[in-house]
Amino acid sequence: MQHRWKLIIEYCGTPYSGWQRQEEGVRSVQGVVEDAIHAFCQQRLTIHVAGRTDAGVHARGQVAHFDLDYGDRALTGYDLTKALNAHLKTEAVSVISAEAVDAEFHARFGAVNKLYVYRIVNRNAKPALEDGKVLHIRRDLDIGAMQLAANRLLGNHDFTTFRASECQAKSPVKTLDRLDIEAVAYDDEGGREIRIYAEGRSFLHHQVRNMVGTLALVGEGKWTPDDVAAALAACDRTKGGPTAPPDGLYLMRVDYKAEL
Amino acid sequence: MQHRWKLIIEYCGTPYSGWQRQEEGVRSVQGVVEDAIHAFCQQRLTIHVAGRTDAGVHARGQVAHFDLDYGDRALTGYDLTKALNAHLKTEAVSVISAEAVDAEFHARFGAVNKLYVYRIVNRNAKPALEDGKVLHIRRDLDIGAMQLAANRLLGNHDFTTFRASECQAKSPVKTLDRLDIEAVAYDDEGGREIRIYAEGRSFLHHQVRNMVGTLALVGEGKWTPDDVAAALAACDRTKGGPTAPPDGLYLMRVDYKAEL
């Protein structure tokens, strides 16, 4: 009998070409997880993901689902997690949990909220312990100004200014529910980590990284919050700031209706 | 004119053979920093460190000093930090700060307090994002029991039970001022990070890792706090628990008299 399984997956994006399976020989997170499923049950199954991440983007709580016919044998979420992780030992990918869900559950279409965090280490010295895991910005960022600018992006807008040209979304109109800037101590010498929390039902391709690249301009004093509002209103990608690198971006969590 | 400089150094221990400079061709943190100093001023200088760390052990706030004759030219801590970091770009080592200090300052002999943290990820799935940066323990750890056991190690004792056979300290008697166990959420699925904070003026070789390996036995229910007290009293390394791997250990901070 067939069951739908929901997986929560953690991965380091650095060694992969991104979530999506590509041609043979290209290492993707999807490919690696599907290979683990195949090694476990000898079936070539396709998994459906909540949010495809680009090359180098990390996840602490990515969600995917797939349908498995495991015959009459009993299979618990604990068993499945353990079995998949046994085949993921050499990868920078872990299944944190597996749960049997209703056949109506859909990782992508059922998602009602996603939380991303973008991490910036803001100090003179490069972060020696987190290469590829954070963006390093030397110039002291004005997080008060960044928060004022972030507030101008909240709500329902046409986000074309922050949309990658390859974006496949039908509409550029999205609702941004949260864009918070937080600073925490990173070392004992005054170095800070700036965390940008972005939350909403869905995002355009590169939207978070494009918003972060723009907010960084504000933090560096090159742009004002008004400049950001004007860029948003222009609905023109060429009026937005640069795309921040993938290194600092983490998909933290995906929420579904029944869970809220 | 000669000046003494104090450096605060951050590094990832994974790619190095440890702090101490070894024969040609072996990559050590000391060697990498001394090479950066040489590249900066064309002088082969020796740096003196607060606490030599073993292969794979990390530092967020290692301290070292060296003496530099830079002629009549002005040199600020900011300049020196920037110059050394420019020569450390390809290394997992960063100089967080450089400060001109009195000629009496000594990174090792002047240290009055050191703080180490040992990080354990305690959940079923391996930590995909922090390979080499944490110890992974699957079995649910009883941190209440671990803290009771840790309390039995506090104070002035002969720590022979937790001392590596290669240890060069004159005496096995040390004062342990703090050994705290803390648990924080690591993911949204119940996974925890256990942090063990160890603080004191100085430690024997492998002392923290041997204490952590022993406390882990208590957390797993294999040992009681009384067993730990008995092991300590035995003054016999063979009565202690195993040496925890270097991956989870971080030298966080070194304090000096004038700073307290």
Interface residues (C-beta under 8 A of the other chain):
Chain A: I8 E10 Y11 C12 H58 R60 G61 Y78 T81 K82 N85 K89 E91 A92 V93 S94 V95 I96 S97 R123 N124 A125 K126 P127 A128 L129 D131 K133 D187 D188 E189 G191 R253
Chain B: I8 E10 Y11 C12 H58 R60 G61 Y78 T81 K82 N85 K89 E91 A92 V93 S94 V95 I96 S97 R123 N124 A125 K126 P127 A128 L129 D131 K133 D187 D188 E189 G191 R253
